[in-house]
């Protein structure tokens, strides 16, 4: 029987009852997947890249639906902070979307991939510095846990592919379910045919 007071844990055993810890762990998972794509070849690279695309799409959607609105409302200068992050996310989604249609064996893939990696890592550092620190400072453990639940709920229904131009909570709520269904269907077809 599960203890209802035990926080859920991620794959690394860290509790998921703190939104900052949850998102920081995901940033680590993203860095690890970038490493895996870079170090692998052939089908293994393609598989690792598809997992990276999925994680980035789901992660960014959850931040757009939960984290950014919280920062806008609760952090001084939050609108400017979030607008800068959304600009970074849009650019990364465009690159990621183009790369998602490129075979990882294509000679053009790796230079674009490395550029994407630099942009995503810079974006993650900006989130950690300008959003996550302020979230932790501006709220209590109960709110951190509620935000973590919101992130996990958003991730459960998020699209699994990048959708440039869908970077706001309202756009994600309006378009997300349809995009998620299409993406998950595309994922199933890709898996069945590979």
N, C-alpha and C positions, 0 to 999 in steps of 0.2 A: 504494500500500500504506500502511495506517495504522500509525503508530508506536505501539506498545502502551504506551509510557511517556508519551505526550502525554495530559494530562488532557482529559476531555471538556469542552466549553464550552457555555454557554447561548447564547441568541440574541444576547446582547450581547458575546459573545466572552470573558466572564469564565469562568475554570475552575470546574467543578463538583466539585472534589476537596476542598472545604472546606464542611462543612455550614452554617456560619455565613454564609459568603459566598453560598451557594446560597439560603438562606432570606431573607437580606437583599435579594437581587435579586428574589425573588418578592414580598417586601413592596413593593418599588418597582413591580413589575408590577401588583400589586393597586391601589396608589394611582393608577397611570396609567389603569387600567380604570375606577376610580371617576370620574376626570376625564372619560374618554371618554363614560361613561353620562350624566354631568351635562351635558356640552356638546352631545350629539347629540339628535336628534328622531326620531320615527317608527320605522321598521323598523331604522334604524341604532342607535337607543337600545336597542331590544329585543335586537338581535344582541350589542351590547356587554355588555348586562346578562347574557345567557345565558353569555357567555364569563367574566364576573366570577363568576357563581354556580359555574361549573365549577372555576375556579381556586381559589376560596375553599374549596370542598368538598374538593378533592384536597389542597390545601396543609394544611388543618387535620387531615385524616385522617393524613397523613404525620407531622405534628408529634405527634399523639396516639399514634401507633404507635412512633415512634422517639425524638423529642426529649424528650417528657415523661418516659418511663421512664428515660432517661439522666439527666435532671435529678433525678428522685426518688432515684436510686442514688448520684449523684456530687456533688451540690451540698448544702452545709449548708443546712438548712431547705427542702430540695427538695420535700417533700410539701406544705408550705403554699404554696410558689410555684406548683406545678403545680395544686393544687386551685383557687387563685384564677384561673389561666388557663382551666381547664376550665369554671368558672362563667361566665366571659366568653364562651367558645366556645359553650356551650349557649344562652345568651341570643341571641347573634348567629345561630346556626343557626335558632332559632325565628323571628326576624324575617326572615331570608333565605328560609326555607321559605314563610312567608306572602307575601312579595314575589314569589317565583318563580311563584306562582299569580295574580299581579296583572298586568294589562296595563300596560305602561310608559306608556301614554297616559292612564291613569286619574288623575284629579286627586289621589287619595290616595297615588299611588305616590311622587312626589318628596319629600314631607315624611318619609315612612317611610324612603326611600332615604337621605336626608341624615342622619337619625338613626342608621341602620345604619352609614353611613360614619364618623361620629364615634366610634361604639363600636368598630368594627373598627380604626380608626387608633389609638385609645387602647390597645386590646388588643395591637396590633403593637408599640407603644412599650414596653409592659410586658414582652412577650417579649424584645425587644432588651435591655432594661435588666436584667431579673431572670433570664433564661435564657441568652441568647446570650453575654453577657459572661462568665458563669460557665462556660459550655461551653468557650469559647476558653481561659480561664485554667486550667481543670482537666484539659485533655487535650493530646495532641500531634498533629502533622500526620497521622500514620497513623490515629489514632482519628477525627479530623475527616473524613478521606477515607472511612473505613468508615461513619461516620454519614451522610455524603452519599450513599453507595451505598444505604444502608438507606432513606433518604428517597425516593430515585428509585424504588426497588423498590416501596415502599408507594404512591407516587403512580401507578405503572403499573396497579395493581389497585384503586385507591380508587374509591368511589362518586363520581359527578359531580354529585350534589345533596346539600343539607344533610339530615342525619338527626338531629334533636334527640333527645337521650337516648343517643346512641352517641358518647361522648366519651372512652372509655378504650381502651387498647391491646387488652384482652381482648374488649371489645364489638366493636371494629373488626374483629378477626380472626374472630370468630364470625359477625358479621352482614355484614361488609363485602363479601365476595364475592357474596352474594345481592343486596345493595343495589346493588352496582356493576353487576351484570348487568341488573337492572331499570332502573337509571338510564341505562345505555348504550343499552338498547333504546328507552327513552323519548326519548333524544337523537336516535336514528336516525329514529324516527317523526316527531319534531318537524321535523327537517331535511328529511325527504321531503315533508312536507305544507306546508312554508312556502315 
